[in-house]
Amino acid sequence: MKLFTKKRYLSWNKTYFFLGKPFLVKQKTAARVDFSLFGFRIYQKNRGNTSACSSASVSLSQKQLARIRYSLRANENRKIDKNFKEDEKNKKITLLVPLSSLLSTSQRGICRFGLNLLKAMEATGKIRIDFLKDKDYKFDGEEFYKNHNITSLDQLSDCSVYDFYFEPELRSRLYMSVIANNIQRASCARYRVGLVHDLIPVIYSWEYAKGFARTEVALHNIVLADHIFTISKCTANDVMNILDIPHDKITVIYGASGSDIFSKDACEYDYEKRNNDLVTLLGGNFRKNVKGTIEAFSKAYLSGKLPKDARLVFGTTFADDKKNDYDEFIKEVPTKFPGIEIGKQIILQPDGYRPTDKEIADWLQSCRATIFASFYEGLGMPILESYAANTPCIASNNSSVAEITATECQCNPFDIDDIAAKIIEIYNSPELCKKSLDFGKKLLAEKCNWEIVAAKVIARLEEMMKPKEIL
């Protein structure tokens, strides 16, 4: 029995089940309809079992009835005949994307990742994007938005039907606070998909205790999604192991450099012409291992095996809520490591300073190497940016970082001596630098670039769009 017919998607003259209960019963059970929050699935029922549909009706809430009506409207004109592919091949996949995950596009990380992915997907010509705003939306000048329709839940018409509700970050506050409470309006998408960057708030729950409620929301969102895109195998494993989500509901896509500016004007790496800076883009979060990186560099420098003008340069500032903690640590560094001076061997940025992409690119393209000794990451975009700038990188041997770092360039982030040894090696081994660069060049060409990432996402969306059969 085929899911789609040439007449209509579903017939009201058959018995269907909503959340395991019968509704609109007019004959023996032919199928059961399981409605997820965005989209639904149909399963063949045993025709011999009629006990389940003995009731002629069932009491459904207004939201449930609205969900049914919208789901039927979204799919009523779909067909599965031989001309299906021919009819659909020129149709763009429509996405409804919440702006709440993208508003801070000037920031690095999750916001930048989502925006770059959408741009790459749209560049293929296979996607049409509309944005969904909430009451707190403020236009921040990003040119990409100007050419798109920006709507709100109240502005969605009854005939607005999107193929996918696409969440650039499944921890978005908009979904649970607005959409989940407005099912009638929000159910105008066939499927709900989104990105999972990491489960760090769960893994480091003691560090994120203040955001526990938001973590609960994030986990709920992930479980409800029809399909999940993760930015590393590590994150995919976390989703499967912690949330017990099957692997066939997950697609690993990785990511790419945050901006083309990192590769623009980047020259081939010349070991002799680079300055002696070791640049790190670690933030102030505990898992970034800022203290361990400073201690390891100090040990390496005091060993006498680094150039006299070697410096550890931080490209970002510490988070405000961690400032006092780091201030105390920074004050103790000269005492703990005599000969190390803050402002001379350790370069910190002024409080509140946010470097531009151009400034970061200049640092990366001129330094000896970069270091990213984080305890845990969902991907590790600064590593990819280092490769794009033709600069070798030493990084941790765990989490997703190990997936995008050459084995020879990895260190144990929990072992200060191991980090220090790797710092000494990257300063004194042109061969190690070459291994890092060769690894990075291959990674960017074959896995971590926006064209490949966008193609993976679109391929999965197209697969989900294909009509299915009841087995």
N, C-alpha and C positions, 0 to 999 in steps of 0.2 A: 504493500500500500504506500503510495507516494504522499509526501507531506503536503505538497502543493498540487492543486488541481487546476484545470483550465478554466473553471467557472469562478470560484472564489477561494480565498485562503482557507477559511473555516466556514462551516455551515451551521446555522443556528438550529437545524433540524436533527442534530446529533447530540449525544450526551458528552459533556466535557467535565473535567474536574479542576477545581481551583484549590490549591493547597490541600489536595487529597480529598476534597469534598465535591459532590456533584452539584452542578447548577444547570438550569435550563434543560432539564431532563425531558426528552420526548420519545426516546427509544432505547434499546439496549446499548450498553457501553461499547463504544468503538475506540475511544482514545482517552487519554488523560492529559490535561494541559497543566504543566508546572510553570508558574509565572515567577521569574526572578524579578528583581527590581527594575531592570532594563532588559527587556526581551523575554522570551519564553521558550519552552521546549515541549514537544509532544511525544508521547510514548504509546505504543500499541498496547491495548488492554485485552485480557482474555475474554473473548465474547461469551464464553460459557459461564463466567462469573457475573451474575446480575444482581447479587446481593448488595453490592456497593452502590447501586443506583436505585434503590428502592424508594427513596424519597423523591418527591416530585419537584422539590425546590429547596433552597438553602438560603439562610439569611446572610447577606454579604454587606459589608460597610460601603458607604458611598465611595471611599477611596479605592476599595477593591473593584467595585463596579466600574469606576473611572479607568482603572488600570486595564481592565478587560477591554473596554471600548477603544481605548487608545491603541492597545496592542493589535486589535483586529484591524483598525483603520490603517495602521502603519504597514500592514502586510497583505491587505485584502486584494491588492492588484498584482501580487507576485505570481509568477507562473513557473512551471517546471517542464514545459514542453521542449521539443527539440530546438526551438528558436530562442531559448532562454539566454544562452551566452551571446548570441548575435544581438539580441535586444539590449543586453546590459553592458556590452563591451565599451561603449562610448560614454557611459554614465559615470560621473564623478562620485566618489564616496563622500558622503556628507558627514561632517563632524561638528558637534556642538561642544565647545571647549570653554570651561569656566576660567575667567580671568583671575580668580583669586590665587591661582598657583603661579601667575605670570606677572603680577603687578610690579614686583620689585626687580625689573629686568636689568637695572643697573648693577645689581649684586651678582656675585659669582655663585656657582653651585647650581642648585635645583632650578631656580628661576631661569637662569641662562640656558641650562640644558633643555628645558621644555620648549623655550622659544626657538632655539636653534633646530630642534627636531621638527617642529611644526613648519619652519621655513623650508627645511630640506624636503619634507613630505609634499608641501605645496608646489615646490619647484618641479616635481615629477609630472605635474599636470593631471594627476589622478585624484586629487583631494580638493574638496571645497570646505572652507572653514568659516563657521560663525562663532562669535564669542558670546558667552553668557556672563553678565555682570550681576553684582549684588549692590545693595544700597550704598556700600562703602567705596564703590569703584571711583577712582580718580585717574583721569588720563595723564600718563607720565611722559608723553612725548615720543614714545616708541613708534617709529614710522610704520612698522609692520601692521599695526592695528588700523591705520587710517583707511586701508583698502578693503576692510572687512565689515560685515554687519555686526554690530554690537547690540545685543538685545537683553532683556530681562525676563524673568519668569512670567510677569504680568503681560508682557508684550507678545509672548508666544501664542500664536493663533491655534485654533482647534485642528487646523490642517497642517500644522508644522510637524513634519516627520523627518527625523535625522536617522542616518544609519547607525551612528555611534555617538554616545556621550563619552568624550575622551578626556580623561583626567591626567594632566601633566604631572600631578603629584597626588597620590591617593590619600594623603593626609590632609587634603584640603578641608578647610572649615566650612566652605560654602555648601558642600554636598549635604553634610549631616544637619547643619543649622537651617538650611533653606529648602533644599530640594526634597529631602526625606519627609519634610512636613507639608509638601505640596505635590503629592504624587500625581494628582490629576494633571498638573501642568508639566511635571518633569518626565512623565512617561511617554514623551513623544520621541523617544529614541529606541531603536530596536535592540541595541546591545550597549552595555557599559563596560568600557575598558580603561586601563590607565597604567601609569608607570609606578613601580615601587623602586625607590632609590636605595633604601636600606631599611633594616629593622633595628637600628641603633638605639632608639628610645626603649626598646624591650631588652636588648642585650646589655645595655648599660642603664638599667632602670633606676639604679640609685642616683645616677648623675642627672636623670631627667625626671625626678620625682615630682617636681612642680608641674610638669606637663603631663601627668598621668592621665587626666581626663582626655586630653587630646590624643594620647597614645591609644586609648580605648577606641576613640573615633577612627583612628587610622586603621587599626586591626579590623574593625567592623567594615570599613570601606573595602579593604583588600578582599575579605571573604565574600562580599557581595558582588564583586566584579565578575563579569562573564569571562574575561581573559586579562592576564597580567603580563606586562613587559618589565623585565628586570634589567638593570644596567651592568650586571656581572653574574657569573655562575655562583659566586659566594652568596649574593643576595637571593638568588633563586633557591639555593639550598636552605637558607634561613626561612624563606617563605614556606617551603615544603615541610621542613622539620618542626618549625614553631607553630605554624598555623594548619598543618596537616592538609595542605592544598596539593592536589595531584600534579605531576609534572607536565601533563598534557594541557594544563590550563596556564602554563607559563612559557614565555618566549624570552630568551636572553638576547639582548640587542647591543650591549655595551654602549659606547658613546664616542665623542671626539673632542678635539680641542675646542675651548670655549669661544675662540675667535680666530679668524684668518690672519689677524695681525701678528700672531705669534710666528707664523711661517713666512710672512711677508718680509722681504729683505734679509731673511736669515741666510748667512753664508755657511759654507761647509766648515765643520769644526776644525779649528787649528789649535792644537794643544799649546803651542808656544805663544800664540798671540792673545789668548784669553787672559783676562785678569784673574786674580786669585780669590775671588769671592765664591763662597758656597751659599747659594740662594735657597731659601725655603719659603713656601707659601702656606705654612701651617697657621691655623687660627688659634684662638685661645682656649678652645674646648679641651677638656681633660684628655680625651682619646687622641688628640693630635700630638701628644707627647712633646710639648714644647720644652719642658724642663729637661727631659732626657736628651733631647737634641742639643741643648745648650751645654749640658754637662759633658756629653760625648765630644763635642767640638772642642771644648776647653781642654779636655784630657789629650785629645789628638794634637792640639796646638802646643801644649806644654811638653809634649814628648820630643819636640824639636824636629819632627819629621814633616812639618808643614812649612811653606814659605813664611817669612817674617811678616809679609803684608797680607796674609790670609785673613779673611773675615767671614763670619757667619751673618748673612743679611736676611732679616725677616721682611718679607714683602707686604705683610698684613699686620694689623694691630690685634690686640687681645680683646675678647668680648668684655663688655662693661661689667657683667656680673662676676667676671673672674679677675678683674683688674687688681683688686686689693691683694688677692692671693699671689698673683704674679709679681706685684710690686715688692712684696716681702722677699720673694725668691730672688729677684733681680738684684736687690740690695746686698744679698749674701754672696753672690757669685764672686766678686773680687776677693772676699775673705776666704771663701772655700777654694778658689783657684787663683792663688797669687800670681800676678803677671797677666791676668785677663782683665781688661777694662771694658765696661759698657760704653759704647760710642766709638771704640777703637777696634777691638777684635769681635765684639758683638754689636751689631747694628740693629736697633729697634726703631720702628716708625712712631711718630708722635701720636698721642691718643686721638682717636677719631679719624685718623688719616685713612683715606681710601684711594689707593693708587689706580690710575687709569690702565686700560689694557696696553696702551702704548708704553707706559712706564714699566709695567711688568715685562713686556716684550723686550725692552731695552736691557733690563737686568738679565733676562734669560739668555739673550743672544750674545752677551758679553762675558758672562761668568764662566768659571772653570767647570762647575757642575751644580746640580741641584740635589737636595735631600728631602725625603718625605718619609720620615720614620714614625708614621702614625700607628697607633694601636689597632685601629679598625676603620675601614672605609667601605662605602658602597661601591665606589669605582676608583677615584683618585685622579680627577681631571688635571691637577697640576703636573702630574707625570706625563700625561699626553701633551700638555702644552710645552713641557721641556723638550720632548721628542720633536715637536713641530718646529721649535726654535733651533734644532740641531745641537742640543745640549744633553750630555749624558746625565743619568739620574741614578742615585742609590736610594733604595726604599725598603720598606718592611717585607718580611717573608711570610706575612699572614693575610687573612681576609682577601678582599678583591685585589689589593695591591700586588700580591704575588702573581696574579694572572697577567699583569701588564708590566712586569719588571723582569729583566733577564736574571736568571738564577744566580749568576756570578755577582750580580749587583745588589743582592738582597742581604739584609741584616736582621737580627733579632731585635725588635724595638724594645723589648723588656730587658735587654742586656746592654748596659752602657759601654762596656768594653768592646763588645762586638760592633756596635755602631761606630765607636772611635776607630777601630781597626779598619772598617770599611771606608771611613773618611780619609784616613791616611793612604789607603790603597788608591782611591779615586784621584788623589792629588799626585800620586807618584807612578801611576801605571797608564800610559797611553793605550795599552792593549785593553785594559778594562773599559776605558772610555769608548773605544771602538766597538766592543761587544755590546755596550749599552745602546749606542747609536744604531748599530746594525739591527738589533732587536726592535728598537723603536720604529725605525723606518719600515720594517716589514709589518709591524703591528698596525701602523697608520694606513698602510696601503691595502692590507687584507682584511682588517676587522674594525678598526676604530676610526672611521670617517663617516661624515653625516650622510653621504650618498648610500653607503652600504647599510647604515642603521635605518634610514628612512625606507629603503627597499624591503628590509626585514619586517618592519611594522606594517607596511602596506600589503605585503604578501600574506601576512596573517589575517589582516582585516578582510582581504579578498576571499580568503579561505572560509572565514566565518560567514561571509555573505552568500556563499554558494548554497543552493537549496539542498535540503537533506531528505533522506528517506527514512520511513519507519521500518525498522527491521523486524 
